Amino acid sequence: MDLTLIIWCLVGGVFAGTLAGLLGIGGGLVIVPLIVYLAPKLGIEPSLVMPTAIATSLATICMTTASAAYSHYRSGLQERFWVVRVLPGLSIGAMVGAFLVTAIDPHWLKVFFSTVLVVLAIRMAMPPAAQKAQVGRIKQRWLSLGSTIIGVISGLVGIGGGALTVPFLQRCGLSVRQAIAISSLGSFIIGCSAVFIFIVKGYSSGVAHGALGIIHVPAWLTISIASVLCAPIGAKLAHSLPVKLLRRIFAIFLIVVAIKLIFF
């Protein structure tokens, strides 16, 4: 990559990492549109732009969520009861989603990704609803079904799934802190599971030099470095900045990105 592309990827990584720490969202909401925008200069074949963007985003999520997942593990908030019931579904779903990425028409991938952006933007702009504990009522099949659906969506659009996993786990009866702790590990599992499929499939035809499967390695590493370094900064800023206002501003940004992806 030339210097201009490196700078773009670093800026994208800073943005993604800071927002991840500040708003608790996955970097995929930033990384996928960034790779789509840079695709011509990265030498990615038009038919592989969305698959490469999604694969590179999920590879980055593996890096950015690893330390957070380990920190939550040490805190003791990742209860084994929930981990063994939720993570398998997330993993299987992510692999299914990753497999579908290379099978679905790129145009419909854009449409699906943009739709998810709009849904998440609306949810982000609204105040979180209070959740009532229902631990005793949740059956394994619903946990498996819900987590698998989240995994499929995440694998299809290149996100860590935190925006979906946290409210799902809250509805299952977990506290916000417990839901976030398990979601961080879930995002890591989603990323690793999807990346495994992208590599095994070896779908590299038409991708620029430096690709691993359909993961653009130079972009992945550059974005990951900046994202990992800036995530703690975002977490600190969350205590001093008006997060509610920032969530609404970012929601508007997501809708603009969705419109641009579909119509321009």
Summary of the structure (lengths in Angstrom):
residues: 264
radius of gyration: 17.3
end to end distance: 25.5
largest distance: 55.8
contacts: 991
relative contact order: 0.22
helix: 78%
strand: 2%
